[in-house]
Amino acid sequence: MAEAVHVGGTSDPAAPAAARVTRWTPAAIVIAMAVALVAVIWAIFLFLCWQGFGTTLENAKIKVQGAADVMAAEADGGYFLAGAAQHPIDHLA
């Protein structure tokens, strides 16, 4: 059986290249730090938006509940809105 011939005409496999330690250039360090800073700023911004949205929902629920209470009183025969308009007319007559 014929032996496989590798590049260069030898039967020895090519030796792997020695691992080189790459150093970051100053420009690469500045770019990486800028990207990290932008990511942190975006994370803070998104957190504040999420927190503000929760507060807005709670305030909206409180306002809706108040409006629902007024409408329930009106529908229940309390005549809150109609009575408020009729009250000055009754005092004039």
N, C-alpha and C positions, 0 to 999 in steps of 0.2 A: 504494500500500500504506500502510496506516495505521501510524503510529509508536506503539510501546508507551508507555503512560503509567504512570509509577511513582507511588508514594505521594506525595501532596502535589501531584499534578497536573502535575509536570514530567516531561520526558523524560530528564532527567539521572539516572543511577543514584545511589542513596544512597551517600554517602561512608562508608567504614568508620570506626568509632570509633577514636580514637587509643588506642594500647596504654597501659594504665595499669599502673604498677609498684605491685604490692600489697606492703605491708609486713606482716610477721607481728606479730600482737599478742602481748603477753607471755604471755597464757594459752595461745596456740597453740604458742609456743616451749616452755613447760613441758610441755605434753601431748606434743609431739614428742620431747622429751628423755626423758620418762618411758617412752614406747613404745620408744625406742631402748635404754634401759637394761634394760627387761624382755626385749627381744630378745637382748641380749648375755648376760644371765643365763641365759636358756633355752638359748642356744647352748653356753655352758659346761657347763650341766647335762647336755645331751644328749651332749656330748663325753665327759664323765666316765662317763655310763652306758654308752656304747659301749666305752670303754676298760675299764671294770670287767667288762663282759660278755665281752670277749676274754680277760681274766685268768681269769674263772670257767671258761670253756671249756677253757683250758689246764690248770687244776687238775683239772677233771673228767676230761680225757683221761689225765692221769697216774694218777689213782686207778683208772680203768677198766683201764688197762694193768696195774697192780699186781694187781687182782683177776683179770684174765685170765691173768696169769702163775701165780697160785696155782691156778686151776682147771686150767690146762694141766699143771702138775706133778701135781695130784691125778689127772687123767685118764690121765696118762702112766705110772701105776703107782707113783708116789712115795708115795702114801698119806699125804700131809701131814696132812690133817685127821683122818682115821681113825686114823692112827698116833699123833697127838698125844693122842687120847683113850685109846688102848690102852696107851700107854707106862706110865702110873702103875699100871695093872692088872697089867701084866707084872712090875713090881718088887715088888708085894705078894705074888705067888704064889711 
